[in-house]
Amino acid sequence: MCGIAGIIYRDESLAGNLGADLAALIQPLESRGPDSSGIALYSRPVAAGQVKLVLRGEAGVDWGAVQDWIEQAVPVLDTHVTSDDRRFILDLTQDLPFQANEFRRALRAAFPTLHMMSLGQGLEIYKEVGAVDNLIQKYGLTTFQGTHGIAHTRMATESVVDIDHCHPFTTNFDLAIVHNGQISNYYRLRFQLERAGMVFETHNDSETIVNYIHYQLLQGKSLEESLEALLHDIDGTYTFLVATPDKVALVRDKFAAKPAVIYEAADKVAIASEYRALLQLSNFDSTALIREPDAGEINIWPVATPAQTAAQLSAIGR
């Protein structure tokens, strides 16, 4: 049992509420998953040809050596220190090859205690073990601004409790998922996806979902087509949220075994595992449409402010 939540603003003036609203949504869900929590926020994107890289390191990591290693692969324009994390702004406009999967694999080999939290023009992921308050206080989440985001509270059932196995999961530029449930054909799918070149860093079955979507997108499928294929290929009981620069989607399995509640108002869309979490939203509108998705239902909402297009991202490699 875990808790998932997400929010998409239809009113751009609400962007300053993103961190506070997501924090408010997942705090009541802590009873569903007290082991860890995490959040994926989509803020104003960096310039075209640049990406934000967020890394998490254990105590004692040599960040100078890490930056030197990164700069051997790609120029670093800026570095920001956030507790145990570092956010680097990378310049991908140079005539240098850059492939996200190969970069992740090489970084992990060079620094086994590092975890690549996120990579993208707008996406930033932060995670923490323990209570939601640990996450909020450590990163000052209530000050984060942005257009949309997803969040998670975890009760571990099939893998260890550490930063690597926390949600959200990501594999590619500006792609993130949070998941509640179990994937019953995890090992077969993981074997197939690894043979196709996808990179797994944990033993969490949820990582299968994001790698599956990533692989489908690489085949030229739209997000909608990728999720339709997923419903056919992935067995288990699950409800999950997937976020991209311009969309957020909610998928519920064909058994409707895992809960979700959708709130749609004129100014925002919010999703949570339980109705009581939605009551914590700023400016909660009691006249909003509130409903439970059906079994096997896919919902996709566009983000009000378009981020960098998929074409721009494909120009710097996937």
Residue pairs with C-beta under 8 A, 6 or more apart in sequence:
1 32
1 33
1 155
1 157
1 180
2 32
2 33
2 152
2 153
2 154
2 155
2 167
2 179
2 180
2 181
2 273
3 26
3 29
3 30
3 32
3 33
3 152
3 153
3 180
3 272
3 273
3 274
3 277
4 29
4 150
4 151
4 152
4 178
4 179
4 180
4 239
4 240
4 241
4 260
4 271
4 272
4 273
5 22
5 25
5 26
5 29
5 150
5 151
5 152
5 178
5 241
5 270
5 271
5 272
5 273
5 277
6 22
6 148
6 149
6 150
6 151
6 178
6 241
6 243
6 248
6 250
6 270
6 271
6 272
7 18
7 21
7 22
7 25
7 148
7 149
7 268
7 269
7 270
7 271
7 281
8 147
8 148
8 248
8 268
8 269
8 270
8 301
8 303
8 304
9 15
9 17
9 18
9 147
9 148
9 267
9 268
9 303
9 304
10 265
10 266
10 267
10 268
10 269
10 304
11 266
11 267
11 268
11 304
12 147
12 304
12 305
14 267
14 268
15 145
15 146
15 147
16 145
17 282
18 41
18 43
18 144
18 145
18 146
18 147
18 148
18 149
19 39
19 41
19 140
19 141
19 142
19 143
19 144
19 145
19 146
19 149
20 141
20 142
20 282
21 270
21 281
21 282
22 39
22 41
22 141
22 149
22 150
22 151
23 39
23 132
23 135
23 136
23 141
23 142
23 151
24 277
24 280
24 281
24 282
25 151
25 270
25 272
25 277
25 278
25 280
25 281
26 37
26 39
26 132
26 151
26 152
26 153
26 277
27 132
27 133
27 277
27 280
28 274
28 276
28 277
28 280
29 153
29 272
29 273
29 274
29 277
30 37
30 131
30 132
30 153
32 153
32 155
32 180
32 273
32 274
33 152
33 153
33 154
33 155
34 130
34 131
34 153
34 155
35 129
35 130
35 154
35 155
35 156
35 161
36 127
36 128
36 129
36 130
36 153
36 154
36 156
36 161
36 163
36 165
36 166
36 167
37 127
37 128
37 131
37 132
37 134
37 135
37 151
37 152
37 153
37 154
37 166
38 125
38 126
38 127
38 128
38 135
38 151
38 152
38 154
38 166
38 167
38 168
38 178
39 125
39 126
39 127
39 135
39 141
39 149
39 150
39 151
39 152
39 168
40 118
40 123
40 124
40 125
40 149
40 150
40 151
40 168
40 170
40 176
40 178
40 243
41 123
41 124
41 125
41 126
41 144
41 146
41 149
42 122
42 123
42 146
42 147
42 148
42 149
42 174
42 243
42 245
42 303
42 307
43 122
43 124
43 144
43 145
43 146
43 147
44 122
44 145
44 146
45 121
45 122
45 245
45 307
45 308
46 52
46 89
46 121
46 122
48 121
48 308
48 312
49 91
49 92
49 93
49 316
50 77
50 89
50 90
50 91
50 92
50 93
50 121
51 89
51 90
51 92
51 119
51 120
51 121
51 173
51 316
52 87
52 88
52 89
52 90
52 118
52 119
52 120
52 121
52 122
52 123
52 124
53 70
53 87
53 88
53 89
53 90
53 116
53 118
53 119
54 82
54 85
54 86
54 87
54 88
54 116
54 117
54 118
54 119
54 124
54 125
54 126
55 66
55 85
55 86
55 88
55 114
55 115
55 116
55 117
56 84
56 85
56 114
56 115
56 117
56 127
56 163
57 63
57 66
57 84
57 85
57 86
57 111
57 113
57 114
57 115
58 84
58 113
59 84
61 111
61 113
61 114
63 86
65 111
66 86
66 111
66 114
67 76
67 79
67 86
67 88
69 107
69 110
69 111
70 76
70 88
70 90
70 107
73 96
73 98
73 103
73 106
74 90
74 91
74 92
74 94
74 96
74 98
75 90
75 91
75 94
76 88
76 89
76 90
76 91
77 89
77 90
77 91
78 88
78 89
79 86
79 87
79 88
79 89
80 86
80 87
80 88
82 126
82 139
83 138
83 139
85 117
85 126
87 124
92 98
92 316
92 317
97 317
98 316
98 317
99 317
99 318
100 119
100 171
100 172
100 173
100 317
100 318
101 171
101 172
101 197
101 198
101 199
101 318
103 119
104 116
104 171
104 199
104 201
105 199
107 114
107 116
108 114
108 116
108 201
115 163
115 164
115 201
116 201
117 124
117 125
117 126
117 127
117 170
118 124
118 125
118 170
118 176
119 170
119 172
119 173
120 170
120 173
120 174
120 175
120 245
121 173
121 174
121 245
121 307
121 308
121 313
122 146
122 147
122 174
122 245
122 307
122 308
123 170
123 173
123 174
123 175
123 176
123 243
123 245
124 144
125 168
125 170
125 176
126 135
126 138
126 139
126 141
127 135
127 163
127 166
127 167
127 168
128 134
128 135
128 138
128 139
128 163
128 166
129 161
129 162
129 163
129 166
132 153
135 141
136 142
147 303
147 304
147 305
147 307
148 243
148 248
148 303
149 243
150 168
150 176
150 177
150 178
150 241
150 242
150 243
150 248
151 168
151 178
152 166
152 167
152 168
152 178
152 179
154 161
154 165
154 166
154 167
156 165
157 182
158 182
158 203
158 204
158 205
159 165
159 202
159 203
159 204
159 205
160 203
164 201
164 202
165 202
165 203
165 204
167 177
167 178
167 179
167 206
168 176
168 177
168 178
169 176
169 177
169 178
169 179
169 204
169 206
169 207
169 209
169 210
170 176
170 177
170 210
171 198
171 199
171 207
171 210
171 211
171 214
172 214
172 217
172 318
173 313
173 316
173 318
174 244
174 245
174 307
174 313
175 210
175 213
175 214
175 217
175 242
175 243
175 244
176 210
176 242
176 243
177 206
177 209
177 210
177 213
177 240
177 241
177 242
177 243
178 206
178 240
178 241
179 206
179 209
179 238
179 239
179 240
179 241
180 238
180 239
180 240
180 258
180 259
180 273
181 236
181 237
181 238
181 239
181 240
181 253
181 257
181 258
182 205
182 236
182 237
182 238
183 189
183 205
183 206
183 208
183 209
183 234
183 235
183 236
183 238
184 235
184 236
185 234
185 235
185 236
186 205
186 208
186 236
189 208
189 212
189 233
189 234
190 200
190 208
190 211
193 200
193 208
193 211
193 212
193 215
194 200
196 215
198 211
198 214
198 215
199 211
200 207
200 211
201 207
205 236
206 240
208 234
209 230
209 234
209 238
209 240
209 242
210 242
212 226
212 230
212 233
212 234
213 223
213 226
213 227
213 230
213 242
216 225
216 226
216 229
216 230
217 223
217 226
217 318
218 318
221 229
223 242
223 244
223 247
223 249
223 300
224 298
224 300
227 242
227 249
227 251
227 298
227 300
228 298
230 251
231 251
231 253
231 254
231 296
231 298
236 253
237 253
237 255
237 257
237 258
238 251
238 252
238 253
238 257
238 258
239 250
239 251
239 252
239 253
239 258
239 259
239 260
239 273
240 250
240 251
241 248
241 249
241 250
241 251
241 271
242 248
242 249
242 251
243 249
245 303
245 306
245 307
245 308
245 313
246 302
246 303
246 306
246 307
246 309
247 300
247 301
247 302
247 303
248 269
248 271
248 300
248 301
248 303
249 298
249 299
249 300
249 301
250 260
250 262
250 271
250 293
250 297
250 298
250 299
251 297
251 298
251 299
252 258
252 260
252 293
252 294
252 295
252 296
252 297
253 295
253 296
254 295
254 296
255 295
256 293
256 294
256 295
256 296
258 273
259 273
259 274
259 292
260 271
260 272
260 273
260 292
260 293
261 271
261 272
261 273
261 274
261 275
261 278
261 290
261 291
261 292
262 269
262 270
262 271
262 289
262 290
262 291
262 292
262 293
262 299
263 269
263 270
263 271
263 272
263 278
263 281
263 288
263 289
263 290
264 288
264 289
264 290
265 285
265 287
265 288
265 289
266 285
267 283
267 285
268 281
269 301
270 278
270 281
272 278
275 290
278 284
278 290
293 299
